[in-house]
Amino acid sequence: DQQVKQNSPSLSVQEGRISILNCDYTNSMFDYFLWYKKYPAEGPTFLISISSIKDKNEDGRFTVFLNKSAKHLSLHIVPSQPGDSAVYFCAASAKRYGGSQGNLIFGKGTKLSVKP
Amino acid sequence: DGGITQSPKYLFRKEGQNVTLSCEQNLNHDAMYWYRQDPGQGLRLIYYSQIVNDFQKGDIAEGYSVSREKKESFPLTVTSAQKNPTAFYLCATQDGIGPQHFGDGTRLSIL
């Protein structure tokens, strides 16, 4: 059973507009969430993270929102650029605080296409 | 990511053959991980190591083996017991409780 779900396999957005990528999780023990960006034949690149004590984290054009009650997080990219076209993975871990670092559980990814 | 080197980039395995994938890092990170990615799937954890001379099985360890004799190196052996080895293999490192950082991967195919 998937603990981290990205229900949209793909998303197409016009350049300059907002891209919103969504992720749902089922394990209430998860307390650390990350987004990675991946190009074909390359390793994932870390983008942004958020801990469960926050509901928003921002880094330049990237903002991650966390809704713990809904077990939902989203990544907003504003404005979207053609170079943002890639597969985006959501990941989660548990036991971050007060214990050993939990291992990452990944979603299946969402392929973002930003059209000029 | 800079500092994490996976080799080779492409690897072919014959039936009944063991092959070893290399992962080297110069980031001085304690923790290292091996993941497998199949088409249209997320990354699945094979093995991980938090410190030298210690490692733990991940979710899909069957048919794989690892060693962690040095902090810098965490090689993964795909044994003949792994019946479906064709995949993209990713190595990651981690410093403390920060995010994991990945190498550029090795694509393994069957001849």
Interface residues (C-beta under 8 A of the other chain):
Chain A: V4 P9 Y32 L34 Y36 A41 E42 G43 P44 T45 F46 S49 F89 A91 R96 S100 Q101 N103 L104 F106 G107 K108 G109
Chain B: D1 I4 Q6 A31 Y33 Y35 G40 Q41 G42 L43 R44 L45 Y48 Q50 G58 F88 L90 A92 Q94 G96 I97 P99 Q100 H101 F102 G103 D104 G105 R107
